[in-house]
């Protein structure tokens, strides 16, 4: 059983206004309960991870008291930390070496983004000289009381349509903000998507770079090395071409497939085989149908020029987010309309009444078909 941190906000459905139906209130309550369950599953899965064999460089780093290890990577480790006078815990990212170029780029990215509800907030940054003379750089982020999207997928296999819709919409919102700031994330993956009580937050802008050049692109190779994660890399990344915002959209498309089908369609036994599969241009949406298939097709178009933007994907997902009972309401409405239209005809009425009823029925039928088309999942 997961015990929530006392500082963690809870997600409670807001009370319906007098104009709202009890049905809509129940829908919101179920959605909030389902989301809290997903957060709990991700936290439980995070707790089951094999402990990271990383010790903090010291128990106190500048103003910070270091606690448990939250994660570790090639360039930095992340610790839960707090400082005197402010007991609110933070996620403290401590760099292994003085990688000032990457740190400066990460700080610059957050400065350009300012604050966005779908992006993990950078609270502070600095450096501390240790007793052995080493200079340690750190970044303090808000601590999201939850796991990652990778944790949620490990716990559940696939997330289902409702959770996938919410997660993908909120990732798309984050990408809109990143791209509007003329930045490219360049390493969007399930490990960098945090699942918390307040929703999704995209994290780790350490590889984010400003768009540059006449085509508005940032090159993915630095000092001859590959930058990014192969499993979510776009065809232009794999082939070493310049990358831009559409590269992040490709990663989002693959994560949508993974949330619905339980697996990334391009992952193979090793990175080279995975890169080869991406380069072959296989259909990422072959396991999906309806609107999901169309959205993934738009996000994973092999040609970056033809690929949809984050804003386009966000708008498609927004239109897609109508309540599930909309089609049920439309069906009931149509059945009533058919009955109303048929009554005068069955009674032998002719002339204007029958024609008017048939016209009304035709309009309602057209509207119903539109609802089905937009609500198709």
Residue pairs with C-beta under 8 A, 6 or more apart in sequence:
2 40
2 43
2 44
2 47
4 10
4 145
5 89
5 145
7 88
7 89
7 145
8 145
8 197
9 197
9 198
10 36
10 197
11 32
11 35
11 36
11 39
11 197
11 198
12 32
13 25
13 28
13 29
13 31
13 32
14 28
15 25
16 22
16 24
16 25
16 28
23 325
24 323
27 323
27 325
31 162
34 162
34 163
35 163
35 166
35 197
35 199
36 197
38 152
38 156
38 159
38 163
38 195
39 146
39 147
39 195
39 196
39 197
41 147
41 151
41 152
41 155
41 156
42 146
42 147
42 148
42 149
42 151
42 152
42 155
42 195
43 145
43 146
43 147
43 151
44 147
44 155
45 147
45 151
45 152
45 154
45 155
46 147
46 148
46 151
49 151
51 69
52 69
52 71
52 72
52 77
54 69
54 72
54 77
56 66
56 69
56 77
56 79
56 94
57 94
57 130
57 134
57 136
58 66
58 130
58 131
59 65
59 66
60 66
61 81
61 92
61 94
61 128
61 136
61 138
62 126
62 127
62 128
62 138
63 83
63 84
64 81
64 82
64 83
64 90
64 92
64 138
64 140
65 81
65 82
65 83
65 84
66 79
66 80
66 81
66 92
67 79
67 80
67 81
67 82
67 89
68 79
68 80
69 77
69 78
69 79
70 78
70 79
70 80
70 91
71 77
71 78
72 78
74 96
75 95
75 96
75 97
75 99
75 102
75 206
76 93
76 94
76 95
76 96
76 206
77 93
77 94
77 96
78 91
78 92
78 93
78 94
79 91
79 92
79 94
80 89
80 90
80 91
80 92
80 143
81 89
81 90
81 91
81 92
81 140
82 88
82 89
82 90
88 143
89 143
90 123
90 124
90 140
90 141
90 142
90 143
91 120
91 140
91 141
91 142
91 143
91 144
92 138
92 139
92 140
92 141
93 138
93 139
93 140
93 141
94 136
94 137
94 138
95 102
95 103
95 136
95 137
95 138
98 135
98 137
99 137
100 137
102 206
102 207
103 125
103 137
103 139
105 206
105 208
105 209
106 122
106 139
106 205
106 206
106 208
107 122
107 125
107 139
109 181
109 183
109 205
109 208
110 121
110 122
110 205
112 181
112 182
112 183
112 210
113 119
113 177
113 178
113 181
113 183
113 205
115 121
116 174
116 177
117 198
117 199
117 201
118 170
118 171
118 173
118 174
118 177
118 199
118 200
118 201
118 202
119 174
119 177
119 178
119 201
119 202
119 203
119 205
120 141
120 142
120 144
120 194
120 201
120 202
120 203
120 204
121 141
121 142
122 139
122 140
122 141
123 140
123 141
123 142
124 139
124 140
125 137
125 138
125 139
125 140
126 137
126 138
127 135
127 136
127 137
127 138
128 135
128 136
128 138
129 135
129 136
130 136
141 203
144 194
144 195
144 196
144 201
144 203
145 196
145 197
146 194
146 195
146 196
146 197
147 194
147 195
148 190
148 191
148 192
148 193
148 194
148 195
149 167
149 190
149 191
149 193
149 194
149 195
149 200
149 255
149 259
150 189
150 190
150 191
150 193
151 195
152 159
152 163
152 195
153 159
153 190
153 258
153 259
153 262
157 262
158 259
158 260
158 261
158 262
159 167
159 259
159 260
160 260
161 260
161 292
161 377
162 324
163 259
164 256
164 259
164 260
165 317
165 320
165 321
166 199
166 200
167 193
167 195
167 200
167 255
167 259
168 252
168 255
168 256
168 259
168 317
169 314
169 317
169 318
169 321
170 199
170 200
171 188
171 193
171 200
171 202
171 252
171 255
172 252
172 310
172 313
172 314
172 317
173 314
174 200
174 201
174 202
175 185
175 188
175 202
175 245
175 248
175 249
175 252
175 310
175 314
176 310
176 311
176 314
178 184
178 185
178 202
178 205
178 208
178 245
178 248
178 310
179 245
179 248
179 309
179 310
179 311
182 210
182 211
182 216
183 205
183 208
183 209
183 210
183 211
184 208
184 209
184 210
184 211
184 217
184 218
184 243
184 244
184 245
184 247
184 248
185 192
185 202
185 205
185 207
185 208
185 248
185 251
186 207
186 208
186 209
186 218
186 220
186 227
186 228
186 243
186 247
186 248
187 204
187 206
187 207
187 227
187 228
187 229
188 202
188 232
188 248
188 251
188 252
188 255
189 229
189 231
189 232
189 251
189 255
190 255
190 258
192 202
192 203
192 204
193 200
193 201
193 202
193 203
193 255
194 200
194 201
194 202
194 203
207 227
207 228
209 218
210 218
211 217
211 218
211 244
211 245
212 218
213 242
215 242
215 244
216 244
217 242
217 243
217 244
218 242
218 243
218 244
219 242
219 243
220 226
220 227
220 228
220 237
220 240
220 242
220 243
220 247
221 227
221 240
228 237
230 238
230 271
230 274
230 275
230 278
231 254
231 264
231 266
231 267
231 271
231 274
232 250
232 251
232 254
232 255
232 264
233 247
233 250
233 251
233 275
233 278
234 243
234 246
234 247
234 250
234 251
234 278
234 304
235 250
235 278
235 279
235 281
235 302
235 304
236 242
236 243
236 247
236 304
237 243
237 247
238 275
238 278
238 279
239 279
243 304
244 304
245 309
245 310
246 304
246 307
246 308
246 309
247 304
248 310
249 299
249 307
249 308
249 309
249 310
249 313
250 299
250 300
250 307
252 299
252 310
252 313
253 284
253 295
253 296
253 298
253 299
253 300
253 313
254 264
254 265
254 266
254 284
254 300
256 292
256 295
256 296
256 299
257 263
257 264
257 265
257 284
257 285
257 287
257 288
257 296
258 264
260 287
260 288
260 292
261 287
261 288
265 282
265 284
265 286
265 287
266 274
266 277
266 278
266 282
266 284
267 274
268 274
268 276
268 277
281 302
284 296
284 297
284 300
285 292
285 293
285 296
285 297
285 300
288 296
290 376
290 377
291 316
291 320
291 374
291 376
291 377
292 377
294 316
295 313
295 316
295 317
295 320
298 307
298 308
298 312
298 313
298 316
299 307
299 308
299 313
300 307
301 307
301 308
308 316
319 374
320 374
320 377
322 374
322 375
326 371
326 375
327 371
327 372
327 375
330 367
330 368
330 371
330 372
331 368
333 364
333 368
334 364
334 365
334 368
337 360
337 361
337 364
337 365
338 361
340 357
340 360
340 361
341 357
341 358
341 360
341 361
343 357
344 353
344 354
344 357
345 354
345 357
345 358
